[in-house]
């Protein structure tokens, strides 16, 4: 589980980022999670209480 965005790595890559896999990330695609992170700082709004800001080495 990424403490910065709260995305759990399920093996999804750029070539299938728009696909919703219905795995550990539920109804969330990697593509949408990236959009969400850029807009409000978490893979999904419900994860905001759990995330932290990235450290300098994580940018």
C-alpha positions as CSV (number, residue, x, y, z in Angstrom):
1,X,0.0,0.0,0.0
2,X,1.5,3.3,-1.0
3,X,1.4,5.7,2.0
4,X,1.5,8.7,-0.4
5,X,-1.6,7.9,-2.6
6,X,-3.1,4.8,-1.0
7,X,-2.9,2.7,-4.2
8,X,-2.2,-1.0,-3.7
9,X,0.0,-2.3,-6.5
10,X,-2.0,-5.0,-8.4
11,X,0.4,-5.3,-11.3
12,X,-1.4,-2.8,-13.5
13,X,0.9,-1.0,-15.9
14,X,0.6,2.0,-18.3
15,X,-0.6,-0.2,-21.2
16,X,-3.8,-1.2,-19.3
17,X,-4.1,1.7,-16.9
18,X,-7.7,2.5,-17.9
19,X,-8.9,-1.0,-17.2
20,X,-10.9,-1.6,-14.0
21,X,-9.6,-4.9,-12.6
22,X,-11.9,-5.3,-9.7
23,X,-9.0,-6.4,-7.5
24,X,-7.7,-4.9,-4.3
25,X,-8.4,-1.4,-5.7
26,X,-12.1,-2.2,-6.4
27,X,-13.8,-0.1,-9.0
28,X,-10.8,2.2,-9.4
29,X,-8.5,2.1,-12.5
30,X,-4.9,3.2,-12.3
31,X,-5.7,5.9,-14.8
32,X,-8.5,7.3,-12.6
33,X,-6.3,7.0,-9.5
34,X,-3.6,9.1,-11.1
35,X,-6.2,11.7,-12.1
36,X,-7.5,11.7,-8.5
37,X,-4.1,12.0,-7.1
38,X,-3.2,15.0,-9.2
39,X,-6.5,16.7,-8.3
40,X,-6.6,16.1,-4.5
41,X,-3.7,14.0,-3.3
42,X,-5.0,10.5,-3.0
43,X,-6.1,7.6,-5.3
44,X,-9.6,8.2,-4.1
45,X,-11.2,10.8,-1.9
46,X,-12.1,8.2,0.8
47,X,-8.3,7.6,1.3
48,X,-7.5,11.2,2.2
49,X,-7.3,10.4,6.0
50,X,-4.6,7.8,5.4
51,X,-2.2,9.5,3.0
52,X,0.8,11.6,3.7
53,X,2.8,14.1,1.6
54,X,5.7,12.5,-0.5
55,X,9.2,12.7,0.9
56,X,11.8,14.4,-1.3
57,X,13.2,11.0,-2.5
58,X,9.6,9.9,-3.6
59,X,9.0,12.8,-6.0
